């Protein structure tokens, strides 16, 4: 009987030494990160603010103060060659002066184009030549486990890069306005105060998110507003200076629905939004809503929480008559409201 021996390598790697295959993989990863750094380095800027006219929020206080009690710093990135820059709302909110430092050491005073506290996105503009823009990727194509590279200015150190992976998708994050930011990307790419407003990019160097928050007691839990949501909000800020949202003029609270009420009214949802008070201020046409009503549907969509209602009150609903499904004295009823515009 003939015996055949199969060998995988003529030499055996010593303990602690990478094999040729491991070295090749490491080189490929390193090459990717290096190429991304070269591609985006000229598009990421440092933002310094001063003269805040309002007390700093907790998010603003996380930004490092460079010896200025009413100032702070953060990051941003250029999205057009004519000087539009995206950053976080909490980086520039309340500031009277916004200074932008480019990677080539040029400094410019920026103009605030618009900001949206509900998504923590803001757009500023500088007037400069030779700007290099970075482009958005489709965040719907992002997958858990893919490379995520964060670029920013942590603790005021200009241009710093960290790499990790996308840890989770579809997270929600509570904004300073109280609304939920949907479609948030979770990553383990290290973020620190000052990284806020910087881009989270993929292996091609395209933006998949805007770094916006870090859970300080945790290790490696960081969040970014998705590129698709950012592009939508930024477009509205550039065009109109704000993001229009509907307003009902009510105070609502979550309420559990009993099985008896659900069965009697043929409802599947377990919760609704009870109207705690109605503000007849003329902004919204809410005269048909009464205190104690339970909202279970809005414009044909189910409502199970106040957050659901916020999401459904889009700019398309402003000034339109919208059907609302309510429970009044435990019986289903349909009324009509006309949302105003929240200011």
PyMOL commands that set and color helices and strands:
alter all, ss='L'
color gray80, all
select helices_A, chain A and resi 20-40+58-61+89-92+139-141+154-156+227-240+259-264+306-312+315-317
alter helices_A, ss='H'
color red, helices_A
select strands_A, chain A and resi 44-50+72-78+84-88+97-101+107-109+111-116+121-125+147-152+160-174+180-187+199-201+207-214+222-226+246-247+250-256+271-278+294-298+301-302+321-328+331-338+340-341
alter strands_A, ss='S'
color yellow, strands_A
deselect
rebuild
show_as cartoon
